[in-house]
Amino acid sequence: MVIFADKFLRDKSVKSSPLTLVYGDDSYLMSAVVKRLEALCNPKKTEFVKLYGDETSAQELFASLESFSFLYAQKFVLLSYFNKMASKSERDAVMEYLAKGLPQGVILVITADKFDKRNKNCAAICKKSREVNCKKPYGVGDVIKYLRSTKLQFTNDALQAFARSVELDYAQIAKECEKLFLLFGNQASIKEDAVKKYLLGFREHSVFELQNCLGLRQCGRALEFLEQLLASGSAAVMIVGVLGRFFGSLYKVVALRGDYTDAEIMADHLPEVHTFFRKDYLEYASRYNQKEVLQIFDLLHQADCLLKSSPLPAKVVLRSTIVRACRRIR
């Protein structure tokens, strides 16, 4: 059974399971899920063993699963980075072993980027074990769900301000939540002004203005706000991520305008955009066509790759991206 990590972490009725497969692209969530699974075990009655795929052979894992200490009633074994085991034959051997069942009293947790269900043993194991999917947040909706699962209380406007400006990364979101908890604790609802003042500060204002300028194709002003964002310490990859979300929503408006009225688009197809801002997207959509927005996705992808692998200064990469995004396709 597949469970998404945010739901798993909120579910107070979760119990231990002999085998749990934890996978996905968000290391923060994976770590939180593993900690939760460890916490389900009685520390006085459980032997904890941690193994790493790049350091462990299949035979070493089997030996660990089958050896017991008379001091403990059960054994919790964590195998991290299963996908980094030495070879496919090693991984296949593990799956063949697990398909036959675990020794009595063993709780096994395996983490990986993904599990290959084309392997018949892996497919069979996934059907009878618990799978926890630790995917990165996809958009504003995922961020808001996470925020609502914390001890913090937000007004709706504050939730939107936080979710639209933070990087799509649960580790970063958690750090920002920790800051707010230190400031406000379990007080009544945190308001939008507080989020802007204590958390997002000038960055939040500038990123909205940058989006607005790009939507209106105002290149000069967009470059001004880019300078402000970089000067305030905003990460270049975060800026690219925010712009990717912005143009993703804009593309929906541009693509749907032939089949739906503007009112239908705003009401039914832009849940990730706060109602107050939806009318702005209709204005932006009048300045772009589908081909141009698709070209901008390519520009943002190129910028992301350059920022992560090229020695070029971030300012140079981002300025070039914004100038090219504001140009019309000839």
PyMOL commands that set and color helices and strands:
alter all, ss='L'
color gray80, all
select helices_A, chain A and resi 5-10+27-39+58-66+82-84+88-99+120-128+140-148+156-165+170-184+192-215+219-231+236-256+262-268+275-285+290-309+314-326
alter helices_A, ss='H'
color red, helices_A
select strands_A, chain A and resi 2-4+19-23+46-52+74-80+106-112+130-133
alter strands_A, ss='S'
color yellow, strands_A
deselect
rebuild
show_as cartoon
